Amino acid sequence: MTRFDVTYELFTESLLEEGDTVETGGFIAEWVTLRDAIQLVTETESHRCEQLTIEASDSCTAAARWFTVYNNADWVTGETENRSLHIPHHVTGASRRRIARLLGVRVG
């Protein structure tokens, strides 16, 4: 069975102004099913409330190594959390395109 990883990056506007890019980041989960990975990458508060940007790591989704959900800043803390679903190297291009569609990435 194919397993996936989900990572995150967390930053604030003030850090960006200072020239730093990421306050913290790391793994949310490793070696999880696709169903669990999709749930984890899309379960942030701003993802539920708004239409957000979801991008592939490559302009050709069949070659994408990961998909990132770019969230808006939290209204209270000012933090922005982006999450990425990482695809194992052995997953086929057709399966990568299907994952992109499941996440809501526009597939051309």
C-alpha positions as a printed Julia matrix, in Angstrom:
108×3 Matrix{Float64}:
   0.0    0.0     0.0
   1.26   3.47   -0.89
   1.86   5.84    2.03
   2.19   9.62    2.08
   3.75  12.35    4.23
   2.19  15.67    5.27
   4.34  18.65    6.28
   3.65  22.2     7.41
   5.3   25.61    7.5
   4.21  28.29    9.93
   5.13  31.97    9.68
   3.94  35.45   10.56
   3.91  38.7     8.61
   6.44  40.23   11.01
   8.93  37.46   10.25
   8.53  38.07    6.54
   9.21  41.78    7.06
  12.41  40.89    8.93
  13.57  38.73    6.03
  12.89  35.34    7.59
  10.66  32.98    5.67
   9.61  30.17    7.99
   9.13  30.35   11.75
   8.69  26.64   12.17
   7.9   23.62   10.08
   8.08  19.88   10.02
   6.04  16.75    9.69
   2.4   16.55   10.69
   2.3   12.88    9.75
   4.49  10.33    8.06
   3.57   7.14    6.23
  -0.21   7.66    6.24
  -2.9    6.58    3.77
  -3.99   8.92    0.99
  -7.36   9.45    2.68
  -5.67  10.5     5.93
  -3.1   12.66    4.1
  -5.82  14.57    2.23
  -7.74  15.11    5.45
  -4.62  16.38    7.25
  -3.55  18.73    4.47
  -7.01  20.31    4.21
  -8.14  20.47    7.85
  -7.03  24.0     8.74
  -9.64  26.56    9.79
  -9.09  28.94    6.89
  -9.31  26.08    4.42
 -12.85  25.37    5.63
 -13.91  29.02    5.35
 -12.42  30.3     2.13
 -11.37  29.42   -1.38
  -7.61  28.96   -1.09
  -4.71  28.37   -3.41
  -3.59  24.79   -3.89
  -0.53  24.31   -6.06
   1.53  21.46   -7.4
   5.31  21.5    -7.09
   5.52  21.21  -10.87
   3.55  22.88  -13.67
   2.83  19.38  -14.98
   0.71  17.73  -12.27
   1.76  14.29  -13.52
   5.31  15.15  -12.4
   4.42  16.86   -9.1
   6.34  15.66   -6.05
   4.05  17.48   -3.62
   0.91  19.62   -3.43
   0.72  22.63   -1.11
  -2.39  24.22    0.38
  -1.68  27.93    0.96
  -3.84  29.18    3.83
  -4.72  32.73    4.83
  -3.44  34.22    8.07
  -5.26  33.39   11.3
  -7.33  36.41   12.39
  -6.29  36.09   16.03
  -2.6   35.12   15.93
  -1.55  36.48   12.54
   0.14  33.16   11.78
  -0.11  31.51    8.4
   0.11  27.73    8.16
   0.66  26.08    4.79
   0.49  22.33    4.46
   1.94  20.0     1.84
   1.08  16.46    0.81
   4.22  14.65   -0.38
   3.87  11.91   -2.97
   6.16   8.85   -3.02
   8.43   8.6    -6.05
   6.85   5.35   -7.33
   3.34   6.86   -7.79
   2.45   7.09  -11.48
   1.73  10.32  -13.33
  -1.92   9.32  -13.79
  -2.29   8.79  -10.04
  -0.63  12.14   -9.34
  -3.21  13.83  -11.59
  -6.02  12.03   -9.72
  -4.62  13.22   -6.38
  -4.46  16.75   -7.79
  -8.15  16.57   -8.73
  -9.06  15.23   -5.27
  -7.32  18.22   -3.7
  -8.97  20.69   -6.04
  -5.94  21.57   -8.14
  -6.96  22.68  -11.63
  -5.63  20.06  -14.0
  -4.97  21.27  -17.52
